């Protein structure tokens, strides 16, 4: 009998864990009387009390506490039961725990207290209960962000919690700072939380002029996030900051132009923003918009009188920037507005020279045509037709008809690896054999990388122009990165699928690219809760970093959501990272996901050409036919910065399992690498 009581399943759950999870209070009593151990930890480090707190099993929690369950016990994430109850809004259990000798301000492994978690998730009654214990509600968390509960409530739009925290502060101090010097207003405007912004501005309008360590006001932050309504509210409160510059000289208008936020640019221009004001490199908003190919914004700025011939300190014009990055439509607009194709930068380069550097064939043709026309003084320079970039990509790369709900793409399909700059954007149009009723979601992951690691490592694979009949798949790099080859895999998920939920996550949802941090995470809430915690698979599909260390993963998976992370470490600066994710019911027949880790390799790798290989066994009965396996990287840790060369493949796939293989070449040395797979039959 005692042996049965301590038996743990594949998730580390004992019979007591399972009874607690389902709220079977009578069974819990029986098990405790029979000698069940109260402090057994599952694979996530949860005791039965943690599980009761997480799932809101109040009656069960009372029983466990009456049996002296340890309120100080920690999960693998160093979370107490109070953390669990507070995070999930179970205020009855929070009140029970607060009657015990708990450390109210204990920090989990991310430095968060129960108060931070309750504020972050908008649980008003939990916040009220914890504040009633006289805790320090201005305390910064112990993690990388150093945010107060007020910051976390503001960031997530919980106006009622924000008001409660301010009411608890007799000084009504809304200028409290986080680790980056940001105020709660900086946090609130990032996602445009109108009610929170109203509360903070009502408390103290002067908060609009507060700057963070980068010299940015909340106006800058709102412009970076494309939040037009927030910008309007800030400028209503303080119109004098419209042209304030950050440490790099950027104004809100330059930031919005650079990111392509048309409505924000219109609003700022209407509020008399200075469209001629350059940054520390003397780059005007027009140059920023042209550099990133924001054609509609280029037209807007030219329409209000922006100088098409303006130069930065390197003597680059907007035309140089558009040509360097191959933005054909923007080049046409600038030329038709009077931009001089013969203009040279500080090093004697014309826009045509810049287009050639990037191997942008279409841009070269447009500029060459204009130069040829201007050489004949008797001939009016032609006005090139506006080009549809999507159509250009379809003409350059043949269309593929897709018969499955997944597929792969590799740059070697459209150009040889020994032509790394032709072109920087490699694309192909994919058509569905049977169109969907609505555009599906298309999730992408990287499964092969071959690039020069001596410069910044920049790579992304993504899908766009997704329609019911197909989409376009891209692999691209930018600036001075040399990409020899890369590959990706994708999975389509039909809109409204009852089992599969999916999404994308970007570090730039949390902070701009030029404010890199080591750890970025977000709580994802499922649109429809699952009956039991689902499987969640994460793929990496973009990175921009100086050294090869990046990890995308999911933690704290519950029936209602999970936390997604993109992290870096050591001396790596991750300017941007993006990941895709998909969740599906645990135990669903015909689908399974998991992780391949080089630490589980069955072979001893060769130091020069490392090959790591492992075997995965599928659960019995999960597949009735041989599955298709989609696999892509989620973690990279490369020991050297000379080359980043590796791929992940599978073989010998059957209903019972498969072999995975991670291979490197050309001197690449892996300290760590992991890949996520999803098998479908």
C-alpha positions, 0 to 999 in steps of 0.5 A: 500500500505504501509503495502505491502512495509514493508511486509517481507517473511520467510527470512526477505526480503521486496519487495525492497530486492527482487527487489535489489537482481534481479537487477530490477533497475526500480522496485527499483525506483518505490518502493522507490518513493512509500515509501519503507524503505531503512534500513529494515534488513532481517534475516541476517541483510542485508539492500537493499544496503548490498544486492546490494553490495553482488550481484554486482548490480551496477545500483541499488547501485547507486540508493540507494546511491542517496536516501542516503542509510546508508553506515554504516549499519551493518549486523548480522555479523557486515559487512558493504556494503563495506565488502560485495562488497569487499568480492565478488569482485564488484570493481565498487560498492567498488569505489562508496562506497569509495566516501561516508563517509565510515569507510574503516577499519571497522571490522566485527565480526571476526575482518576483514576489507574490505581489508582483505576480498578482499585480502583473496578472490583474488580481485585485483582491489578491493585491488588496490582501497582500497590501493589508499585510503592510508590505513594501509595495514600491519594492523592485523585483530582484530580476533583470527588469527591477520593476515594481508591482505598479510597473507590472500592473501598468505594463499589462493594462490592469487599471484597477490594480494601478489605482489600488496601488496608488491609493495605498501610496499617500505620496501618489508617486507615479515616477518610481523607476525600474531598472532601466529608469522607466516610469509606470507611464513608459510601461503603460504606453508600450501596449497603449493601455488607455485607462492606465495612462489616464490614471497616471496622467491624472496623478501627475502630468509631469511624468510625461517629461521623465526620461529613462536611461536611454533618454527616452520619454513615454512619447518615444516608447509609444512611438516605438510601439506604434500606439497612436492613442497613447501619443495623443493622450501624452501630447494633450497633457504636454505638447512641448515634448513632441520633438524631444530627442533621446540619447541617440538624437531620435525623436518620436517621429523618427522612431515611428518613421523607422518602424513604419507606423503610418497613423503615428506619423500622421498624428505627429505631423498634425501635432507639428513635429519637426520633420527636418530634425536629424538624430546624432548621425543627422539622419532625418525621419525621411532617411529613416523611413527610406532606409527601412523601405516604408514607402507610404511614410516616405510619401507622407514626409515628402508631401509635407515638405521633407527635403529629399536631398538631405544628408546624414554625416556620411553624406547618405541621402534617403536614396542611398538608404533605400538602394542599400536595402533594395527597396524598389518602390521607395526608390521610385518614389524618391526619384520621382520626387527629385532625388539625384541618382548621381549624388555621392556619399562621403566615400564617393558611392552613388545609390547604384553602388549601394544597390550593387553592394546588396545585390539588389537587381531590381533596384540596380535596374531602376537606378541604371535606367535613371542614370542612363536617361540623365546622361542625355540632356535632351531626354526627360528622365523616365518615371519608373512604374511603382513596383509590387514587391510581392509580384517581383518575388513571385517572378523571381522564384517559382511557385510551389503547390503544397499538398500537406499542411507543412513543408520546408524551404532552403535558400539552396532552392533559389540560389547556390551557397557560393552566392551569399549576396544574391539576393539577401531576401530569398523567397518562394510562393506556396499555394495550397492544393485545397484553399482554406475558408480563412487564412491559416496561421503559418508557424516557421522555425529554423532548421539549418544555418550557415553564416559567417560569424565574424560580424553580427549574426542576423537571420530570419525565416518568416511567412507573409501575404498569407491568404486562404490560397497560399502564402510567401515563405522568406529567409533573409539577412541584412546589413553586413551579415554573410549568409551562405545558406539557411533552411526552415520548416513550417506548419499551417494551423487552420483558423479556429481549430478546436485543438491547436492554438498558436502564436508568435513572440518577439523580444521587440514586443517587450523592448526596442532592438537597441535596448537588449536584455538577457531575459525576455518573457511573456505570459500567454493566455489561451483563447480556449482553456484545455482540460489538462495542461497541453503540450507546447512546442516552441521554434526559433525563427529570428535572431540578431546577435553578436555571439551565438547564444539564444534560447526560446522555450516555454515554462509554467504550462497550465490549462489556461496558458504558459510563459514564453521566453527568449533568452541570451547569456554570457557576453551575447547581446541579443538585439532581437529574437522571435519564436513561434509556438503551438499548443495541442491537447496532451495525449491527443492521438496522432500528434506528439512533441518533444525536445532533442538535446545534444547532451542526449547524443548517443555518439562521440562527436568528431572535434572538426565535423561534429555530429550529435545523434539521439533516439526518441521513443514515441508513446505506445499507441499514439500513432496509427501510421508513420508520422511526419516529423517537423523539427527546428532549433530552439536553443543555440550556444556556439563556442566560437564566432568564426562560423555558425554552421549546423543543421537538424534532421531526422531519419528512421521515423516509424510509429514507435520512434525516430533518430535525430541528428544535429550536424556542424561543419567548418569549425563550428563548435557547439556547447549546447543545441536543442531542437523542438519537434512535432510529429503528426500522423 
